[in-house]
Amino acid sequence: MLDVGEIELPQPGPSEVLVEVAAAGLNRADCLQRRGFYPAPPGVPADVPGLEFAGVVESVGDSVNTWKPGDRVMGIVGGGAMATRVVTEGAELMPVPKELPLEEAAAVPEVFLTAYDAIVLQGGLQAGQSVLFHAVASGVGTAGIQLASVIGATSIGTSRTADKLPRCTDLGLNHAVLVEDGSFADAVLKAAPKGVDVILDTIGAAYLAQNVKVIGKKGRIIVIGLMGGVKGELSLGALLAKRASIHGSVLRSRSAEEKADLTKSFTQEMLGRFATGELKPVIDDVLPMSDVQAAHQRMDANETFGKLVLSW
């Protein structure tokens, strides 16, 4: 059951910042948490969802000297972002570029940090290489398309919904693949005959065998979602022959230090590209927080292209 209610106002610790939240992005993890499949990690509010936000600093802890009241910030948290106030470590915040309204900034942290961490920091994607995005019209997919373009890599994306693919092409997707009857391998290999260098997989088991088929030599498969199941059959011989690797990754349960390192890297390498227009949040709709139930229904129905944002 989702409803708007009252909670106790949090207070920042020495290294923390209290942010007045303007808007929060909705993620599939929030839907899973609502259904009881993805509980909040220890120390995170169990009954307040929300993994990303944008807002204005209200107060800071005694040891925080990076931020001050009035600063526009955005960031990721383990939960609790869909409240009017949220407390987070100061080191996990990013400044909101002046070109972005706060409602748009709320659609940036989770998907762009997730995609950047997966394809760049873990996948090692470089200029001249290729990357395959599954569910490419998702928030992570649309962020990944743009990051690949910035890096100078060739992007290939799959979707089960035909009318979403042209919009991905408009974002810079180089090769669009419609998944029919669960098959995508032949179309991907037509676009990348030697196989792809990196796969960002949000599907999991249902795509495992085909992922191994299309991965190139020394390729990296980064699994960040399991919408297509948790157990699949793996051809170890094919994996060994290609000297490929499979990495599992989650962002929510990482330590504060790991999240701070990721935030710092993204801020240094990519944040300025929102000011130049090279990167932009892709937003399906901005809804009032009171419409949170309707937003969940739309995400459950897979009706969205890009992000849903809930605003106070």
Buried (B, 14 or more C-beta within 10 A) or exposed (E): EEEEEEEEEBEBBEBBBBBBBBBBBBBBBBBBBBEEEBEBEEEBBEEBBBBBBBBBBBBBBEEBEEBEEEBBBBBBBBBBBBBBBBBBBBBBBBBBBEEBBBBBBBBBBBBBBBBBBBBBBBBEBEEEBBBBBBBBBBBBBBBBBBBBBBBEBBBBBBBBEEEBBEBBBEBBBBBBBBBEEEEBBEBBBEBBEEBBBBBBBBBBBBBBBBBBBBBBEEBBBBBBBBBBEEEBEBEEEEBEEBEBBBEEBEBBEBEBEEBBBBBEBBBEBBBEBBEEEBBBBBBBBBBEBEBBEBBBEBBEEBEBBBBBBBBB
